[in-house]
Amino acid sequence: MSQQFIKLILPLPPFFQIEAPSDEEPHVFPVSVRDRDVACSVCGCGTTRHAKTRRRFRHGYAWGVGTIWIELDIPRQRCGACELTFVHDYGLGLGHSSTRSFREAIARRCHGRTIADVAREYELPYTTVERWFYLHASKGIEEADARHVLVDEFATRKGHHYATAVLDAESGRLLSIVPGRDESAVTAALASVPGTVMTVVSDFAPAMANAIARVFPDADHVLDRFHLVQFFTEALRRRRRFLDDTKRQYHVRSIDRSLARRPEELTAEGHEIVRACLAEDRVTREVYRGLQHIRYVLKASSDVQARRRLSDWLSRYRFHPCGPLAKIAKTIQAREKAVQRTILSRLSNGKMEGTNNKIKLIKRRAYGYRNLDRFFLRLRLEIGRTSVNHGLW
């Protein structure tokens, strides 16, 4: 192995002289250090060598060789002015048996992988790799300004505890995570977003609207189309459960799926299911018509057209005798301005919903997290990040 290649895989200070390893231990590289003055870390005066110890440290990894060790003398210096005695590590960040660069490289290898896999690959204790990862991983998080953000909640423990996450709509990078889902939690999550935010996309929760108006009063609040359509699909589902679909000819899921889809996307069997459901119940028929009408409203391409179509829809269904439909209309009327922006905006919370699914996979892969800080750190490292270049590793 040439001296040039050795220096490439073993980045060390220029005053280090790397020697060739022995045949008995090809993975251990002896290092000699030229004599140099070491200043006191307290008073800055000169020091003298008090003692030295020959030790080995993990410093790198090479395929076919395994872990690369360096062996060098660690001096213990003494200051004549303040009588301080300290260990000089040459700026390598020497730990118990590894250098700082080795620990940081192992932490980078954990991005997108389980800690157990990395520990097995490099033959290290699991608890050691875990400690290094959570100690150095936060250095890989890059803060970037965002113009359009998505905000939603997710479950840290389903049915028990929740958290609020803010995502960059353009890059998909996770910007901030705060425990809780009330107005104060949403406000704290949005307040930590860097940059000048122009658009915020959320669901219809009042806590979201109040927090967005408080933190970003000049930003456009866009409501997610999926949650708007979900008002109708949930009303249809509840109505079908009320009619006891278990005794019907078609399966419950087939009925729900057919009623929620667009008519042009239905198969022949789907059309038959829809016709049977609409002919059977008046409430189902009215909610289904309201759903198709709101989809027509969402197709508006100009501001004037969006206002006119939404106004017509509200005037038609605001006092409708069908209770579920009138309730949905009142909800939309209370957020009429935000719904108008939703019609014209191309942004949605679809990327955030996909992120929520990835969060569930990360939780399942780790069999849950007891420490929320470590859980949030893992999410910020894995969601929306580009691939990490590990060099020779």
C-alpha positions in Angstrom: 0.0 0.0 0.0 1.6 3.2 -1.1 2.2 6.2 1.1 -0.1 8.4 -1.0 -3.0 5.9 -0.6 -2.3 5.6 3.1 -2.6 9.4 3.5 -5.8 9.3 1.5 -7.6 6.8 3.7 -6.0 8.2 6.9 -6.5 12.0 7.0 -4.1 13.2 9.6 -2.3 16.5 10.4 0.7 17.3 8.2 3.2 16.9 11.0 2.3 13.2 11.4 4.6 10.7 9.7 2.7 7.5 8.8 4.7 4.3 8.7 3.8 1.1 6.9 2.0 -1.6 8.9 3.6 -4.9 9.8 2.7 -8.2 8.2 1.3 -9.5 11.5 -1.1 -6.5 11.9 -1.8 -5.0 8.4 -4.6 -2.9 9.8 -2.5 -1.0 12.4 -0.5 2.0 11.1 2.3 3.3 13.4 2.4 7.1 13.5 5.3 9.2 14.6 5.0 12.9 15.5 7.7 15.5 15.0 8.7 17.5 18.0 6.6 20.6 18.3 5.7 23.2 20.9 2.4 22.8 22.7 0.8 25.8 24.4 -1.1 25.6 27.6 -4.8 25.6 27.1 -5.4 27.9 30.1 -2.6 30.5 30.1 -1.1 30.0 26.7 2.4 29.6 28.0 4.8 26.9 26.8 4.7 23.4 28.2 7.0 20.4 28.6 6.3 16.8 28.1 5.6 15.1 31.4 5.0 11.6 30.2 3.7 9.7 27.1 1.7 6.5 26.5 1.6 4.4 23.4 -2.1 3.8 22.4 -4.2 2.7 19.4 -7.3 4.4 18.0 -9.8 3.6 15.3 -9.4 6.1 12.6 -10.9 4.8 9.3 -12.3 1.8 7.4 -11.2 0.2 4.1 -13.0 -2.6 2.3 -11.0 -5.8 2.3 -8.9 -4.6 5.3 -11.5 -3.7 7.9 -11.1 -1.1 10.6 -8.0 1.0 10.2 -6.1 1.7 13.5 -3.4 4.3 14.2 -0.8 3.8 16.9 0.9 6.8 18.4 2.4 8.3 21.5 -0.1 10.4 23.5 1.9 13.0 25.5 1.0 14.4 28.9 2.1 18.0 29.0 2.8 20.2 32.0 2.7 24.0 32.1 5.5 25.7 34.2 3.5 28.9 34.7 0.1 27.6 36.0 1.3 24.0 36.8 -1.5 22.5 34.8 -1.1 19.0 33.6 -3.2 17.8 30.6 -3.3 15.3 27.8 -2.6 16.7 24.3 -4.6 14.9 21.5 -3.1 16.8 18.5 -6.6 18.0 17.6 -7.8 14.5 16.7 -10.6 14.5 19.3 -9.3 11.2 20.8 -11.8 9.2 22.8 -11.5 5.9 24.5 -10.4 4.0 21.4 -11.4 6.1 18.4 -10.8 9.5 16.8 -13.4 12.2 16.2 -13.3 11.6 12.4 -14.0 7.9 12.9 -17.0 8.6 15.2 -18.4 11.2 12.8 -18.0 8.8 9.8 -19.9 6.0 11.7 -22.7 8.5 12.5 -23.0 9.4 8.8 -23.2 5.7 7.9 -26.4 5.5 10.1 -28.3 7.9 7.9 -31.0 5.8 6.2 -30.0 2.6 8.0 -30.6 1.1 11.4 -28.0 1.5 14.1 -27.9 -2.3 14.6 -26.9 -2.9 10.9 -24.1 -0.4 11.2 -22.9 -1.9 14.5 -22.8 -5.4 12.9 -21.0 -4.2 9.8 -18.2 -2.5 11.7 -18.2 -4.9 14.6 -18.9 -2.3 17.2 -21.1 -2.4 20.3 -24.7 -1.3 19.5 -24.7 1.2 22.5 -21.4 2.7 21.3 -22.7 3.4 17.7 -26.0 4.7 19.2 -24.1 7.1 21.4 -21.9 8.3 18.5 -24.9 8.7 16.2 -27.0 10.9 18.5 -23.8 12.9 19.5 -22.7 13.8 16.0 -25.7 13.3 13.8 -27.2 16.8 14.4 -24.1 18.3 12.7 -25.5 17.0 9.4 -28.7 19.0 9.5 -28.7 22.0 7.2 -31.0 24.9 7.8 -32.5 26.4 4.6 -35.0 29.1 4.0 -38.5 28.1 2.9 -41.2 30.0 0.9 -44.0 27.5 0.9 -44.5 25.2 3.9 -46.9 22.3 4.8 -48.0 21.8 8.4 -49.8 18.8 9.8 -49.9 16.6 12.9 -48.7 13.0 13.4 -49.0 10.5 16.2 -45.9 9.7 18.2 -48.0 7.1 20.0 -51.3 6.5 18.3 -54.3 7.7 20.3 -52.0 9.0 23.1 -49.5 11.6 22.0 -49.1 13.7 18.9 -46.6 16.2 17.4 -46.7 18.9 14.8 -44.4 18.9 11.8 -43.6 21.6 9.2 -42.3 20.5 5.8 -40.8 22.5 2.9 -43.3 22.2 0.0 -40.6 22.5 -2.6 -37.7 20.3 -1.3 -39.7 18.0 1.1 -37.2 18.8 3.9 -38.5 18.6 7.4 -38.1 22.1 8.9 -39.3 21.7 12.5 -41.0 19.3 14.9 -42.7 20.2 18.1 -44.5 17.9 20.6 -48.3 18.5 20.8 -51.0 19.5 18.3 -52.7 22.4 20.1 -52.5 26.1 19.0 -49.4 26.8 21.1 -47.5 23.8 19.6 -48.4 24.8 16.0 -47.3 28.3 16.8 -44.0 27.1 18.1 -43.4 24.9 15.1 -44.1 27.7 12.6 -42.1 30.3 14.5 -38.9 28.2 14.1 -39.2 28.1 10.3 -36.4 30.2 8.7 -37.0 32.4 5.7 -39.9 34.5 4.4 -42.9 32.2 4.2 -45.4 33.1 1.4 -47.8 30.2 1.6 -48.9 27.8 4.4 -50.9 24.7 3.6 -52.9 22.9 6.4 -56.1 21.1 7.2 -59.3 22.7 8.4 -58.4 22.6 12.2 -59.1 26.0 13.9 -55.8 25.7 15.8 -53.9 25.7 12.5 -55.7 28.8 11.2 -55.2 30.7 14.4 -51.5 29.8 14.6 -50.8 30.7 11.0 -52.6 34.0 11.3 -50.4 34.8 14.4 -47.0 33.8 13.0 -47.4 34.6 9.3 -50.1 37.3 9.0 -49.0 38.2 5.5 -48.8 34.6 4.1 -51.5 32.9 2.1 -53.3 30.2 4.0 -54.3 27.4 1.7 -56.5 24.5 2.8 -55.7 21.0 1.6 -58.1 19.7 -1.1 -57.9 16.2 0.3 -59.4 17.3 3.6 -62.1 19.3 1.8 -63.2 16.2 -0.2 -62.9 14.1 2.9 -65.8 15.9 4.5 -68.0 14.4 1.8 -66.5 11.0 1.7 -66.7 10.7 5.5 -70.4 11.7 5.4 -71.1 9.1 2.8 -69.2 6.5 4.8 -71.2 7.3 8.0 -74.5 7.2 6.1 -73.7 3.8 4.6 -72.8 2.4 8.1 -76.1 3.8 9.4 -77.9 1.9 6.7 -76.2 -1.4 7.8 -74.2 -2.2 4.7 -73.3 -5.7 6.0 -76.6 -6.9 4.7 -76.1 -5.4 1.3 -75.2 -7.2 -1.9 -71.8 -5.4 -2.3 -68.9 -5.4 0.1 -68.6 -2.3 2.4 -65.2 -1.3 1.1 -66.3 -1.6 -2.5 -69.2 0.8 -1.7 -67.0 3.3 0.0 -64.4 3.2 -2.7 -67.0 3.6 -5.5 -68.7 6.6 -3.8 -65.4 8.4 -3.2 -64.0 8.0 -6.7 -64.6 10.4 -9.6 -67.3 9.1 -12.0 -64.9 9.0 -14.9 -62.6 6.7 -12.9 -65.2 4.1 -12.1 -65.4 0.6 -13.7 -68.7 -0.9 -14.9 -69.2 -2.6 -11.6 -68.4 0.7 -9.8 -71.1 2.5 -11.8 -73.6 -0.2 -10.9 -72.7 0.1 -7.1 -73.2 3.9 -7.3 -76.5 3.7 -9.1 -77.8 1.2 -6.5 -76.7 3.3 -3.6 -78.1 6.6 -4.9 -81.5 5.0 -5.8 -81.8 3.5 -2.4 -81.2 6.5 -0.1 -82.0 10.2 -0.5 -79.3 11.5 1.9 -76.6 9.5 0.1 -77.8 10.9 -3.2 -77.7 14.5 -2.0 -74.2 14.2 -0.4 -72.9 12.5 -3.5 -74.2 15.3 -5.7 -72.7 17.9 -3.4 -69.3 16.1 -3.7 -69.4 16.2 -7.5 -70.4 19.8 -7.4 -67.5 20.8 -5.2 -65.1 18.9 -7.5 -66.5 21.1 -10.3 -65.8 24.2 -8.2 -62.2 23.0 -7.6 -61.6 23.0 -11.4 -61.9 26.8 -11.6 -58.9 28.4 -13.3 -59.4 32.1 -12.5 -60.1 34.2 -9.5 -63.5 35.4 -10.8 -64.5 31.9 -11.8 -63.5 30.5 -8.4 -65.5 33.2 -6.5 -68.6 32.7 -8.7 -68.6 28.9 -8.5 -68.0 28.8 -4.8 -70.7 31.4 -4.2 -73.2 29.4 -6.2 -72.3 26.2 -4.3 -72.7 27.9 -1.0 -76.0 29.5 -1.9 -77.3 26.1 -3.1 -76.2 24.0 -0.1 -76.0 26.4 2.9 -79.6 25.9 3.9 -80.1 22.5 2.3 -82.6 20.1 4.0 -79.9 17.4 4.1 -78.2 17.8 7.5 -74.7 16.6 6.7 -74.5 18.6 3.5 -75.7 21.8 5.3 -73.1 21.3 8.0 -70.3 20.9 5.4 -71.5 24.1 3.7 -71.4 26.1 7.0 -67.8 24.8 7.6 -66.7 26.0 4.1 -68.5 29.3 4.5 -66.6 30.0 7.7 -63.3 29.6 5.7 -64.5 31.0 2.4 -61.5 33.2 1.7 -59.1 30.3 2.4 -61.1 28.0 0.2 -60.9 30.4 -2.7 -57.1 30.4 -2.4 -57.3 26.6 -2.3 -59.1 26.5 -5.6 -56.5 28.6 -7.4 -53.4 27.2 -5.6 -51.6 24.1 -7.0 -50.2 23.3 -3.5 -51.6 20.5 -1.4 -50.7 18.5 1.7 -50.0 15.4 -0.4 -46.3 15.5 0.3 -47.0 15.9 4.0 -49.3 12.9 4.0 -46.6 10.8 2.3 -44.2 12.1 5.0 -46.6 10.9 7.7 -46.5 7.4 6.2 -42.7 7.5 6.2 -42.8 8.5 9.9 -44.9 5.4 10.6 -42.3 3.2 8.8 -39.4 4.8 10.8 -41.3 4.2 14.1 -42.1 0.6 13.1 -38.5 -0.1 12.1 -37.3 1.0 15.5 -40.1 -0.7 17.4 -41.0 2.7 18.8 -39.0 5.5 20.5 -39.0 6.3 24.2 -36.9 9.4 23.7 -38.8 12.0 21.6 -35.7 14.2 21.1 -33.9 11.2 19.4 -37.0 10.3 17.5 -37.3 13.9 16.1 -33.6 14.0 15.3 -33.9 10.7 13.3 -36.9 12.2 11.4 -35.0 15.4 10.5 -32.1 13.3 9.3 -34.0 11.0 7.1 -36.9 13.0 5.6 -36.2 15.1 2.6 -32.4 14.8 2.7 -30.3 14.1 -0.3 -28.0 11.1 -0.4 -25.0 11.3 1.8 -21.5 10.9 0.2 -19.5 8.6 2.5 -16.2 8.8 0.5 -14.2 5.7 0.7 -16.6 4.2 3.2 
